């Protein structure tokens, strides 16, 4: 009987020794997927996904810093916990000056799950530097996603995707006139969070299409709010870009404005059909001044996902009339498909819905390759 009472008291002391949201690995239920028996070398102060979720929100809370201890390009860039900074454990000593100056700041380290020691190693190093409030989310990023939480991508990852012409929809959740029109990330469409429900037709029909939301940086929650709405609509590849437009400007300079003129222009030559751009003229523009035109792929999302011209947006033919208001009036719009039929039809619909646009279509056979190449031949 005394032994049972001793064990009960010990259990109560363990339960009372940790703040709400934390857990002791040795005493947690085996049914919880984020809990595992302690391993040698682990940092002792462990937390779970619910604890982390309180701080992985926008606007970013003061007094806390989530830290991703994984390598940047292979792990952090394509997916991390929102508001986390990247400090790879292998570079900890060189990058330690990036940690908050206040040693009382709550630091939450994580990496790639239970088999990953990077977060534990970094936690010990931070402790030696004098930080007094350190936790480790041992289950890490795989558990974060498994539990249905939102993932984030870095701006370098996003830029590479855009430069490679990867099929994606980049959405600026800020107000149009006050923010988007004054500068936005190249290739982004504007769906202000306040008008999200009214502008659903601007989202791709394919719910598996990658969606990336951004707004005004770590102090802005519009993008995360819109991203949650997109997930509720059934979109399965939704991420946020927490650093948003301010971060883009810092790394890559200001983006285009609503009335910005193209940086370079190449004269458009047409065929006998004055609405059809000549193949040679089209290829010259792609090579010398791709930013001087607005490329619209009118094929279905599944076709678009297999390859398209770099910088093109996907606007399936059936949606052109409703989305014609998205087309710019300050540069030529060029519609294309795989054979010229759908693109010509899209041109007619777009002109009817938005007479202010200057538009052409590519009347040619086009085939794309997996490496981003293409071949254009006459019909």
C-alpha positions in Angstrom: 0.0 0.0 0.0 2.9 2.4 0.9 4.5 1.6 -2.4 1.3 2.5 -4.3 0.9 5.8 -2.5 4.6 6.7 -3.2 4.1 6.1 -6.9 0.9 8.1 -6.9 2.6 11.0 -5.2 5.5 10.9 -7.5 3.2 11.0 -10.5 1.4 14.0 -9.1 4.7 15.9 -8.5 5.7 15.2 -12.1 2.4 16.5 -13.5 2.6 19.7 -11.4 6.2 20.5 -12.4 5.4 21.5 -16.0 3.4 24.4 -17.4 0.2 23.8 -19.3 0.9 22.6 -22.9 4.1 20.8 -22.0 4.6 17.1 -21.5 7.1 14.7 -19.9 7.9 12.1 -22.5 8.3 9.3 -20.0 4.8 9.8 -18.5 2.8 10.6 -21.6 0.2 8.3 -23.1 1.5 5.9 -25.8 -1.6 6.8 -27.8 -0.3 10.3 -28.5 1.6 10.2 -31.8 3.8 13.1 -30.7 5.2 11.3 -27.7 8.0 8.7 -27.5 10.2 7.3 -24.8 13.1 9.6 -23.9 16.3 9.1 -25.8 19.9 9.6 -24.7 21.1 13.1 -25.4 17.6 14.7 -25.5 17.0 18.1 -24.0 14.7 17.7 -21.0 12.2 20.5 -21.5 9.8 19.1 -24.2 6.6 20.5 -25.6 4.0 19.3 -28.0 2.2 20.7 -31.1 -0.5 22.4 -29.1 2.1 24.3 -27.1 3.9 25.4 -30.3 0.6 26.3 -32.0 0.0 29.1 -29.5 3.1 30.9 -30.9 3.1 29.9 -34.5 0.6 32.6 -35.4 0.5 36.0 -37.1 1.0 38.7 -36.0 4.1 37.1 -34.5 4.0 37.2 -30.7 6.6 39.1 -28.7 8.9 37.3 -26.3 9.2 34.1 -28.2 11.2 32.7 -31.1 10.5 29.3 -32.9 13.7 28.0 -34.4 14.1 25.4 -37.1 17.4 23.6 -36.7 17.3 21.8 -40.1 19.3 22.7 -43.2 17.8 25.7 -45.1 17.6 24.7 -48.7 16.7 21.0 -48.3 14.2 21.3 -45.4 13.4 24.8 -44.0 12.8 26.6 -47.4 10.2 24.2 -48.8 8.3 23.8 -45.5 8.5 25.1 -41.9 6.4 26.2 -39.0 5.1 29.7 -39.5 7.1 32.5 -37.8 10.1 30.1 -37.3 13.6 31.4 -38.1 16.1 29.1 -39.6 19.3 28.4 -37.6 20.8 25.1 -38.8 22.5 23.4 -35.9 25.6 22.8 -38.1 26.0 26.6 -38.3 24.8 27.4 -34.8 28.1 28.9 -33.6 28.5 31.1 -36.7 24.8 32.3 -36.6 24.2 32.5 -32.8 24.2 36.3 -33.1 20.8 36.0 -34.9 19.2 34.8 -31.7 17.1 37.3 -29.7 19.3 39.6 -27.5 17.0 39.1 -24.5 18.1 35.9 -22.8 14.7 35.5 -21.2 13.0 35.0 -24.6 11.2 31.7 -25.0 13.1 29.6 -27.5 11.4 26.7 -29.1 13.6 24.4 -31.2 12.4 21.7 -33.6 13.8 19.6 -36.5 12.7 16.5 -38.4 11.1 14.4 -35.7 12.1 11.9 -33.0 15.1 10.6 -34.8 16.5 14.1 -35.4 19.0 15.4 -32.7 19.6 18.8 -34.3 17.0 20.6 -32.2 18.2 19.0 -29.0 21.9 19.9 -29.8 20.9 23.5 -30.5 18.9 23.7 -27.3 22.0 22.7 -25.2 24.1 25.3 -27.1 21.6 28.0 -26.4 21.5 27.1 -22.7 25.3 27.5 -22.6 24.9 31.0 -24.1 22.7 31.9 -21.1 19.2 31.5 -22.4 16.9 30.6 -19.6 13.6 29.6 -21.2 14.2 26.8 -23.8 11.9 24.1 -25.1 12.2 21.4 -27.7 9.3 20.2 -29.9 10.8 16.7 -30.4 8.1 15.5 -32.7 9.1 18.3 -35.1 7.9 19.4 -38.5 6.5 16.0 -39.7 4.2 15.9 -36.6 3.2 19.6 -37.2 1.9 18.8 -40.7 0.4 15.4 -39.7 -1.7 17.2 -37.1 -3.2 19.4 -39.9 -1.3 22.6 -39.1 -0.4 25.2 -41.7 3.1 25.1 -43.3 5.2 28.0 -44.5 7.7 28.5 -47.3 10.7 30.8 -47.5 11.0 33.7 -50.0 14.1 32.1 -51.7 12.0 28.9 -52.3 9.1 31.0 -53.7 11.4 33.0 -56.0 13.0 29.8 -57.4 9.5 28.4 -58.1 8.5 31.6 -59.9 11.8 31.7 -61.9 11.3 28.1 -62.9 7.8 28.7 -64.1 6.4 26.1 -61.7 2.6 25.8 -61.8 1.3 27.6 -58.7 -1.1 30.4 -57.7 0.5 33.2 -55.6 -2.1 35.3 -53.8 -1.6 38.7 -52.3 -4.2 39.0 -49.4 -3.7 42.7 -48.9 -6.1 45.5 -49.9 -5.9 46.3 -53.6 -5.6 50.1 -53.8 -3.6 50.7 -50.6 -1.2 47.9 -50.9 -1.3 45.6 -54.0 -1.5 48.4 -56.6 1.5 50.1 -55.0 3.7 47.1 -55.2 3.4 43.3 -55.1 5.4 40.1 -55.7 5.7 39.5 -59.5 3.1 37.1 -60.7 0.8 37.4 -57.7 -2.9 37.9 -58.1 -4.9 40.0 -55.6 -7.6 38.5 -53.5 -8.0 40.8 -50.5 -8.9 38.7 -47.4 -11.9 41.0 -46.8 -13.3 40.1 -50.2 -12.2 36.4 -50.2 -15.7 34.9 -50.3 -16.7 37.3 -53.2 -13.7 36.4 -55.3 -13.5 32.6 -55.1 -13.7 32.4 -58.9 -10.1 33.7 -59.0 -8.9 30.5 -57.3 -8.0 27.6 -59.5 -10.7 25.0 -60.1 -8.3 22.1 -59.3 -8.3 21.7 -55.5 -4.8 20.1 -55.7 -3.3 23.2 -57.2 -0.5 24.7 -55.0 -1.6 28.0 -53.3 0.8 30.4 -51.6 -0.6 33.3 -49.6 1.3 36.4 -48.4 0.5 39.8 -47.0 2.5 42.5 -45.1 5.0 40.4 -43.2 5.1 39.0 -39.7 2.8 41.7 -38.4 0.0 40.8 -40.8 -2.5 37.9 -40.4 -4.5 38.4 -43.6 -2.6 35.8 -45.5 -3.0 33.1 -42.8 -6.7 33.9 -42.5 -7.2 33.5 -46.2 -5.1 30.3 -46.2 -7.3 28.8 -43.6 -10.4 29.7 -45.7 -8.8 28.0 -48.7 -8.2 24.8 -46.7 -11.8 24.8 -45.6 -12.8 25.0 -49.3 -10.9 21.7 -49.9 -7.6 22.9 -51.3 -4.9 20.5 -50.3 -1.6 22.3 -51.1 -1.9 25.5 -49.1 1.1 27.4 -47.6 1.8 30.8 -46.3 4.8 33.1 -47.0 5.1 34.8 -43.6 7.7 37.4 -44.5 5.4 38.6 -47.3 5.9 41.6 -49.5 8.3 43.6 -47.1 10.6 40.5 -47.0 10.5 40.3 -50.8 11.4 44.0 -51.2 14.3 43.5 -48.7 15.7 40.5 -50.6 14.8 41.3 -54.3 13.7 44.9 -54.5 10.3 46.4 -55.2 7.8 44.5 -57.3 5.5 45.8 -60.1 2.8 48.3 -59.4 -0.7 48.4 -60.9 0.3 51.2 -63.4 4.0 50.2 -63.9 5.3 50.1 -67.4 7.2 47.1 -68.6 11.0 47.4 -68.2 11.6 46.4 -71.8 9.5 46.2 -74.9 9.7 44.2 -78.1 7.4 44.9 -81.0 4.7 42.4 -81.5 4.4 41.0 -85.1 1.2 39.3 -86.1 0.3 36.8 -88.8 -2.3 37.4 -91.5 -4.8 37.1 -88.7 -4.1 40.4 -86.8 -5.1 38.8 -83.5 -2.5 36.0 -83.8 1.1 36.7 -82.7 3.7 35.3 -85.1 5.7 32.4 -83.7 9.0 34.2 -84.3 7.8 37.3 -82.5 6.5 35.3 -79.6 9.8 33.4 -79.1 11.8 36.7 -79.4 9.7 38.2 -76.6 10.1 35.1 -74.4 13.9 35.4 -74.8 14.4 39.1 -74.7 11.6 40.7 -72.8 9.3 38.2 -71.1 8.1 40.8 -68.5 6.8 43.1 -71.3 3.8 40.8 -71.9 1.2 39.0 -69.7 1.0 35.3 -70.5 -2.2 33.4 -70.0 -2.4 29.6 -70.3 -6.1 28.7 -71.0 -5.7 25.0 -70.7 -7.1 22.9 -67.9 -5.2 22.9 -64.5 -4.1 19.3 -65.0 -2.5 20.2 -68.3 -0.9 23.4 -66.9 0.6 21.3 -64.1 2.6 19.3 -66.6 4.4 22.3 -67.9 3.9 25.8 -69.3 5.8 29.0 -70.3 7.8 30.6 -67.5 5.8 33.3 -65.7 2.4 32.3 -67.2 -0.8 32.2 -65.1 -3.4 29.5 -65.5 -6.9 30.8 -66.5 -8.9 27.9 -67.9 -11.0 28.9 -70.9 -14.3 28.4 -69.0 -13.2 31.0 -66.4 -11.9 33.8 -68.8 -15.1 35.9 -68.9 -15.4 35.9 -65.1 -11.7 36.6 -64.5 -11.2 39.1 -67.3 -10.9 41.9 -64.7 -7.6 40.4 -63.6 -6.0 41.0 -66.9 -3.7 44.1 -67.1 -4.3 47.0 -69.4 -0.7 48.3 -69.2 0.9 45.5 -71.2 -0.2 43.1 -74.0 -1.9 39.9 -73.0 -1.1 36.8 -74.9 -3.4 33.7 -74.6 -2.1 30.3 -75.5 -3.0 26.6 -75.3 -1.6 23.6 -77.0 -3.0 24.1 -80.5 -4.5 27.6 -80.8 -8.2 26.7 -80.7 -8.9 27.4 -77.1 -6.6 30.4 -76.9 -8.4 32.1 -79.8 -11.7 31.5 -78.1 -10.4 32.9 -74.8 -9.2 36.0 -76.6 -12.7 36.7 -77.9 -14.3 36.2 -74.5 -11.7 38.3 -72.7 -12.1 41.2 -75.2 -15.9 41.1 -74.8 -15.7 41.1 -71.0 -12.8 43.6 -70.7 -12.6 45.8 -73.9 -9.7 47.8 -72.4 -7.1 45.0 -72.8 -4.7 44.7 -75.7 -4.5 41.1 -76.4 -3.3 38.4 -78.9 -3.3 34.6 -79.1 -0.7 32.1 -80.2 -2.1 30.1 -83.1 0.4 27.2 -83.0 1.1 23.7 -81.7 3.0 23.8 -78.5 4.6 20.9 -76.6 6.3 21.3 -73.2 9.0 19.0 -71.7 9.5 18.1 -68.1 12.7 20.2 -67.9 10.9 23.4 -68.8 11.7 23.3 -72.5 9.2 23.7 -75.3 8.7 23.3 -79.0 6.4 25.5 -81.1 5.4 24.6 -84.6 2.9 26.0 -87.1 -0.6 24.6 -87.3 
